[in-house]
Every structure is written in structure tokens, then in C-alpha cells.
Amino acid sequence: MDIHDLKIFRTVAVEQSISKAAQKLNYVQSNVTMRIKQLEKELQTPLFYRHGRGVQMTSAGKTLLAYTEKILQLLDETYKAVQYESAVMNGSLTLGSTESTAAVRLPSLLTAYCQAYPQVECTLETHSSSELVQRVIDYKLDAAFVPGPIHHPDLVDFPVWQEELVLVNNQQEADLHQLVRQKPLLVFGTGCAYRARMEKWFNEEGIIPRPFREFSSIDTILGCVQAGLGIGIMTKSMLDKYLASSPDVSLFAHALPQHYASVTIGLIYRQDVFMSKALEKFIEMLQKDHLEKTPSFNPS
């Protein structure tokens, strides 16, 4: 069984289409079809059901996919372990973050890291909090910055930054409870930790808010808040950054009760995988540049 064939198989399984898998892998479709047929012949069982819309895994295919993920993860750890012994910093580092943390906290840190280790292929993905946690659990991200705390037996979670959540409005209303009852809350989709915190506040204090309106970006939310379509929730640091770059915009922050306003942003990663030198050096830089006031920091 060839590793390359397993990678092709996984791509077909994820895409649920041989043509889409071929396009993603930049292969000829007939080549992907042939490799899948060879794998099925070797294993003496069909791995996919073929239909007009694509393919669907058989039970044998699902079993193979589970083992394929483990094999490819172990292969990735092998590369990282060997690269760790190299005198030259190389390899890859795939990080995740919420949009607000990526915009406010990470630009200077990632710039310094890429300048210090130019041979490391460093990438950053932005997703909702719940998606970030799941992608770290599924070995798709080396580490991610998420609002915490995160309680999971396979994850290390340690605090990095303290943030303050605020409600954002285009007017200076003083009554917070009246404000959330009068205007819709403009939020990201389900999976956003800040949205979940607001929902908890509403439930615990018996507040019946207007229906939520979902958006996909902070800039869109802030633009709609300015236009009077509703109120937004975000970190004060994100709002301050936005106002600094848009001095003509009139937006106002309304403080939440402290129990709901204080948020800790932590870095999470799996504790059962080999820590690459690329991630180790990133954590060291994070400690030096952002955690000078917390000398007890110890990610190991």
C-alpha cells in the first residue's frame, strides 16, 4: 500500500468526487480513477459507491480513512522529528485564530517570526472558535488562538492575552438592557465564543433580545452597526483598532458586566504529538514578546 495512493484516497473521500479530487491534486482524472481501482484491487473490497453526483464511501472506505488519517499524521510527525534535529529551521507551521485576534494581536508577532525563520512555511487560518478547536483536535492545525478556557483531555491550553468584550452601537445609549431589547445583535454564525457568551448572559439574566443577524466579517458588522442596523459584540481592542484606522466613524463601546466582559485568549495544541521546532520557536517568541509579565509561563 503506497502512501501516495492513501493521500489520493483521502482527497477523494473528503471531496466526495473523483473529478474534484483530481482538480485539487492537479492530476488527470483518469489517473485518480486508476489509483483508486488499484487500491480497491489490492484490498479486495470496494472503497466507494459511484453515483451521478460523485462518490460515497463504503464501510470499508470509512475504516480505511480512519487508519489513513493516523498513518499520514504519524508520517507528518516523522518529518517534524527529523527536521527538529536539523541545524537549519525549516518545515511548516500552520496556525489558527479568530478574526479579531488575527487582526489585532498577530501581525507584529507573525512578521517577527517570519523574519527570524524565513525557511519555515508559516500559514494562518481564521475560523470560528469551535471550528478552530476541532481543527486542532483533528491534526489540521499545529496550534490555534481561541477564547478560553478550553477543557479537552487531548489539548494543552494556556493563557496569552486578556481581552474585554463590549457592545458596539452608533449612539451613546446608557441603558444596556434596553439597548439589547431594542436593536438586533449582529453576530458571526454559531461557533463564535463571543456570541455564546452573550447568549449565556441573556439566559442567566432573563433578557429576551431581538433576533440575531448573522454576518461573516467584522468589517461588515461594524459597517452595519454604523448604519443603524443593530449592535455588535467584539473585543475592545478590535474596536479601538478599527476606530484608529477610520477616524471619521462614530461608534461607541458599551461595557458589559465584568463576569461576561473578561475573556482570556489562549494558545491550544495537541499534547500527544511531537512538537516541531517551528512550533517550539514560535512559542518561545510568543513568551518573550507577549508574556514578559507572566514568568511562570510553561507550555510543556
For each residue, the residues with C-beta under 8 A, 3 or more apart:
1: 5 6 39 42 43
2: 5 6
3: 6 7 71 72 75
4: 7 8 35
5: 1 2 8 9 35 38 39
6: 1 2 3 9 10 68 71 72
7: 3 4 10 11 72
8: 4 5 11 12 21 25 27 32 35 36
9: 5 6 12 13 35 36 39 47 64 65 68
10: 6 7 13 14 65 68 69 72
11: 7 8 14 15 21 24 25
12: 8 9 15 16 17 18 21 32 36 48 55
13: 9 10 16 48 57 61 65
14: 10 11 21
15: 11 12 20 21 24 54
16: 12 13 20 54 55 56
17: 12 20 21 53 54 55
18: 12 21 22 29 32 33 36 54 55
19: 22 23 29 54
20: 15 16 17 23 24 54
21: 8 11 12 14 15 17 18 24 25 27 32
22: 18 19 25 26 27 28 29 31 32
23: 19 20 26
24: 11 15 20 21
25: 8 11 21 22 32
26: 22 23
27: 8 21 22 31 32
28: 22 31 32
29: 18 19 22 32 33
30: 33 34
31: 22 27 28 34 35
32: 8 12 18 21 22 25 27 28 29 35 36
33: 18 29 30 36 37
34: 30 31 37 38
35: 4 5 8 9 31 32 38 39
36: 8 9 12 18 32 33 39 40 47 48
37: 33 34 40 41
38: 5 34 35 41 42
39: 1 5 9 35 36 42 43 47
40: 36 37 43 44 45 46 47
41: 37 38 44
42: 1 38 39
43: 1 39 40 47 60 64
44: 40 41
45: 40 58 60
46: 40 49 58 60 61
47: 9 36 39 40 43 57 58 60 61 64
48: 12 13 36 55 56 57 58 61
49: 46 55 56 57 58
50: 55
51: 54 55 56
52:
53: 17
54: 15 16 17 18 19 20 51
55: 12 16 17 18 48 49 50 51
56: 16 48 49 51
57: 13 47 48 49 61 62 65
58: 45 46 47 48 49 61 62
59: 62 63
60: 43 45 46 47 63 64
61: 13 46 47 48 57 58 64 65
62: 57 58 59 65 66
63: 59 60 66 67
64: 9 43 47 60 61 67 68
65: 9 10 13 57 61 62 68 69
66: 62 63 69 70
67: 63 64 70 71
68: 6 9 10 64 65 71 72
69: 10 65 66 72 73 139
70: 66 67 73 74
71: 3 6 67 68 74 75
72: 3 6 7 10 68 69 75 76
73: 69 70 76 77 139 273
74: 70 71 77 78
75: 3 71 72 78 79
76: 72 73 79 80 139
77: 73 74 80 81 273 274
78: 74 75 81 82
79: 75 76 82 83 91
80: 76 77 83 84 91 274 276 277 278
81: 77 78 84 85 274
82: 78 79 85 86
83: 79 80 86 90 91 276 277 278
84: 80 81 274 276 277
85: 81 82
86: 82 83 89 90 277
87:
88: 119
89: 86 117 119 120 277 278 281
90: 83 86 119 120 278
91: 79 80 83 120 121 276 277 278
92: 120 121 122 123 278
93: 120 121 122 123 142 276 278 279 282
94: 123 125 140 141 142
95: 122 123 124 125 141 142 143 144 145 282
96: 124 125 126 127 132 135 136 141 143 144 145 146
97: 101 102 105 106 124 125 126 132 144 145 146
98: 101 102 126 127 128 129 132 145 146 147 192 193
99: 102 103 126 217 218
100: 103 104 218 234 235 237 238
101: 97 98 104 105 106 145 161 265
102: 97 98 99 105 106 124 126 145
103: 99 100 106 107 218 238 241
104: 100 101 235 237 238 241
105: 97 101 102 109 145 161 237 265 290
106: 97 101 102 103 109 110 124 145
107: 103 110 111
108: 111 112 289
109: 105 106 112 113 285 286 289 290
110: 106 107 113 114 122 124
111: 107 108 114 115
112: 108 109 115 116 285 289
113: 109 110 116 117 120 122 281 282 285
114: 110 111 117 118 120 122
115: 111 112 118
116: 112 113 281 285
117: 89 113 114 120 122 278 281
118: 114 115
119: 88 89 90
120: 89 90 91 92 93 113 114 117 278
121: 91 92 93
122: 92 93 95 110 113 114 117 278
123: 92 93 94 95
124: 95 96 97 102 106 110
125: 94 95 96 97 135 141
126: 96 97 98 99 102
127: 96 98 131 132 135 191
128: 98 131 132 188 189 190 191 192 193
129: 98 132 133 146 147 191 192 193 196
130: 133 134 190 191 192 193
131: 127 128 134 135 191
132: 96 97 98 127 128 129 135 136 141 144 145 146 268
133: 129 130 136 137 144 146 150 152 155 268
134: 130 131 137 138
135: 96 125 127 131 132 138 140 141 144
136: 96 132 133 139 140 141 142 143 144 155 268 269 270
137: 133 134 152 154 155 270
138: 134 135
139: 69 73 76 136 270 273
140: 94 135 136
141: 94 95 96 125 132 135 136 144
142: 93 94 95 136 269 276 278 279
143: 95 96 136 267 268 269 279 282
144: 95 96 97 132 133 135 136 141 267 268 269
145: 95 96 97 98 101 102 105 106 132 160 265 266 267
146: 96 97 98 129 132 133 150 193 265 266 268
147: 98 129 163 193 194 263 264 265 266
148: 157 159 264 265 266 268
149: 157 264 266
150: 133 146 155 157 266 268
151: 157
152: 133 137 155 157
153:
154: 137 270 271 272
155: 133 136 137 150 152 268 269 270 271
156: 268 269 270 271 299
157: 148 149 150 151 152 266 267 268
158: 266 267 297 298 299
159: 148 162 264 265 266 294
160: 145 264 265 266 267 286 290 291
161: 101 105 264 265 290
162: 159 262 263 264 265
163: 147 235 236 237 262 263 264 265
164: 235 236 237 255 261 262 263
165: 194 197 233 234 235 236 256 260 261 262 263
166: 233 234 235 236 239 253 254 255 256 261
167: 176 179 180 231 232 233 253 254 256
168: 222 225 231 232 233 234 239 251 252 253 254
169: 172 173 179 183 225 231 251 252 254
170: 225 226 227 228 250 251 252
171: 252
172: 169 252
173: 169 176 178 179 254
174:
175: 178 179
176: 167 173 179 180 254 255 256
177: 180 181 205 207
178: 173 175 181 182
179: 167 169 173 175 176 182 183 231 254
180: 167 176 177 183 185 202 207 209 210 231
181: 177 178 207 208 209 210
182: 178 179 210
183: 169 179 180 210 230 231
184: 209 210 211 212 213 229 230 231
185: 180 198 209 210 212 213 230 231 232 233
186: 212 213 215 221 224 225 229 230 231 232
187: 192 194 195 198 212 213 214 215 221 232 233
188: 128 191 192 194 195 214 215 216 221
189: 128 192 214 216
190: 128 130 195
191: 127 128 129 130 131 188
192: 98 128 129 130 187 188 189 195 196
193: 98 128 129 130 146 147 196 197 263
194: 147 165 187 188 197 198 233 234 235 263
195: 187 188 190 192 198 199 212 233
196: 129 192 193 199 200
197: 165 193 194 200 201 260 263
198: 185 187 194 195 201 202 233 260
199: 195 196 202 203
200: 196 197 203 204 260
201: 197 198 204 205 207 256 257 260
202: 180 198 199 205 206 207 208 209
203: 199 200 206
204: 200 201
205: 177 201 202
206: 202 203
207: 177 180 181 201 202
208: 181 202
209: 180 181 184 185 202 212
210: 180 181 182 183 184 185 230
211: 184
212: 184 185 186 187 195 209
213: 184 185 186 187 224 229 230
214: 187 188 189
215: 186 187 188 220 221 224
216: 188 189 220
217: 99 220 221
218: 99 100 103 221 222 234 238 242
219: 222 223 242
220: 215 216 217 223 224
221: 186 187 188 215 217 218 224 225 232 234
222: 168 218 219 225 226 232 239 242 249 251
223: 219 220 226 227
224: 186 213 215 220 221 227 229 230 232
225: 168 169 170 186 221 222 228 229 230 231 232 251
226: 170 222 223 249 250 251
227: 170 223 224
228: 170 225
229: 184 186 213 224 225
230: 183 184 185 186 210 213 224 225
231: 167 168 169 179 180 183 184 185 186 225
232: 167 168 185 186 187 221 222 224 225
233: 165 166 167 168 185 187 194 195 198
234: 100 165 166 168 194 218 221 238 239
235: 100 104 163 164 165 166 194 238 239 263
236: 163 164 165 166 239 240 253
237: 100 104 105 163 164 240 241
238: 100 103 104 218 234 235 241 242
239: 166 168 222 234 235 236 242 243 251 253
240: 236 237 243 244
241: 103 104 237 238 244 245
242: 218 219 222 238 239 245 246 249 251
243: 239 240 246 247 249 251
244: 240 241 247
245: 241 242
246: 242 243 249
247: 243 244
248:
249: 222 226 242 243 246
250: 170 226
251: 168 169 170 222 225 226 239 242 243
252: 168 169 170 171 172
253: 166 167 168 236 239
254: 166 167 168 169 173 176 179
255: 164 166 176 261
256: 165 166 167 176 201 260 261
257: 201 260 261
258: 261 262
259: 262
260: 165 197 198 200 201 256 257
261: 164 165 166 255 256 257 258
262: 162 163 164 165 258 259
263: 147 162 163 164 165 193 194 197 235
264: 147 148 149 159 160 161 162 163
265: 101 105 145 146 147 148 159 160 161 162 163
266: 145 146 147 148 149 150 157 158 159 160
267: 143 144 145 157 158 160 283 286 299
268: 132 133 136 143 144 146 148 150 155 156 157
269: 136 142 143 144 155 156 273 275 279
270: 136 137 139 154 155 156 273
271: 154 155 156
272: 154
273: 73 77 139 269 270
274: 77 80 81 84
275: 269 279 280
276: 80 83 84 91 93 142 279 280
277: 80 83 84 86 89 91 280 281
278: 80 83 89 90 91 92 93 117 120 122 142 281 282
279: 93 142 143 269 275 276 282 283
280: 275 276 277 283 284
281: 89 113 116 117 277 278 284 285
282: 93 95 113 143 278 279 285 286
283: 267 279 280 286 287 299
284: 280 281 287 288
285: 109 112 113 116 281 282 288 289
286: 109 160 267 282 283 289 290 291
287: 283 284 290 291 297 299
288: 284 285 291 292
289: 108 109 112 285 286 292
290: 105 109 160 161 286 287
291: 160 286 287 288 294 297
292: 288 289 295
293:
294: 159 291 297
295: 292
296:
297: 158 287 291 294
298: 158
299: 156 158 267 283 287
300:
